[in-house]
Amino acid sequence: MKRIWIAIAFLASILLVATSSPTRLIRLTIVNRSGLDLEIELTGSLEECDEDYHYFLHVQEGDRLRPTEKIFTILPDKYTMSVYYVELWDPVYGAKCSSSSQTIDASRNIRVVVSKCTYTPPNAGEPSMVKFGGSSRRRGR
């Protein structure tokens, strides 16, 4: 009799696990070609949540010839992405890279390429790619 109850409990637990909806996750790939360390903030708000939620991501320095690529697993959502270029030299004489924000639709696997802070990408790239750069200093031309 005891074995029958154990078997019923085991089958019920399998049924409950099988019917529960798994959390869908996506892959966010960040490619750093900026020449500086990056701090990235993703701000999203799911319909189920009453508040915004944040991801704070760090990507080490990489340049155009040797880019750093880092993969993160996140929830699918529309995010406001802010990129902060980490400069470790004297702020008086060093170059100033301002942070900027962009909205990204992360409903599927997505790849973000971050360029130098003084370079604006000429085109958007392929559909699963987002190019992110600072403001160009060559706007007057």
Backbone hydrogen bonds, N-H to C=O, Kabsch-Sander energy under -0.5 kcal/mol:
donor,donor_aa,acceptor,acceptor_aa,energy
5,W,1,M,-1.7
6,I,2,K,-1.9
7,A,3,R,-2.5
8,I,4,I,-2.4
9,A,5,W,-2.5
10,F,6,I,-2.4
11,L,7,A,-2.4
12,A,8,I,-2.4
13,S,9,A,-2.2
14,I,10,F,-2.1
15,L,11,L,-2.2
16,L,12,A,-2.3
17,V,13,S,-2.2
18,A,14,I,-2.3
19,T,15,L,-1.7
20,S,16,L,-1.0
24,R,22,P,-0.5
26,I,74,I,-2.9
28,L,26,I,-0.5
28,L,72,F,-3.1
29,T,27,R,-0.6
29,T,110,I,-2.5
30,I,28,L,-0.5
30,I,70,K,-3.0
31,V,29,T,-0.5
31,V,112,V,-3.1
32,N,30,I,-0.6
32,N,68,T,-3.4
33,R,31,V,-0.7
33,R,114,V,-2.9
35,G,62,G,-3.0
37,D,86,V,-0.7
38,L,59,V,-2.8
39,E,84,Y,-2.4
40,I,57,L,-3.0
41,E,82,S,-2.6
42,L,40,I,-0.5
42,L,55,Y,-2.6
43,T,80,T,-1.9
44,G,42,L,-0.5
44,G,53,Y,-2.6
49,C,46,L,-0.7
53,Y,44,G,-3.0
55,Y,42,L,-2.3
57,L,40,I,-3.2
57,L,55,Y,-0.5
59,V,38,L,-2.2
63,D,66,R,-1.4
68,T,32,N,-1.8
69,E,67,P,-0.5
70,K,30,I,-2.5
72,F,28,L,-3.1
74,I,26,I,-2.0
74,I,72,F,-0.5
77,D,106,A,-1.0
79,Y,77,D,-0.6
79,Y,104,I,-2.5
80,T,43,T,-2.3
81,M,79,Y,-0.6
81,M,102,Q,-3.5
82,S,41,E,-2.6
82,S,80,T,-0.5
83,V,100,S,-1.7
84,Y,39,E,-2.8
85,Y,83,V,-0.5
86,V,37,D,-2.9
87,E,85,Y,-0.8
94,G,90,D,-2.3
97,C,95,A,-0.6
98,S,96,K,-0.6
100,S,83,V,-0.9
102,Q,81,M,-1.8
104,I,79,Y,-2.7
106,A,77,D,-2.2
106,A,104,I,-0.9
107,S,105,D,-0.7
110,I,27,R,-2.1
111,R,128,S,-2.4
112,V,29,T,-3.3
113,V,130,V,-2.8
114,V,31,V,-3.0
114,V,112,V,-0.6
115,S,113,V,-0.6
115,S,132,F,-2.8
119,Y,116,K,-1.4
129,M,126,E,-2.0
130,V,111,R,-2.8
132,F,113,V,-3.4
134,G,116,K,-1.4
137,R,118,T,-0.9
139,R,136,S,-0.5
141,R,138,R,-1.2
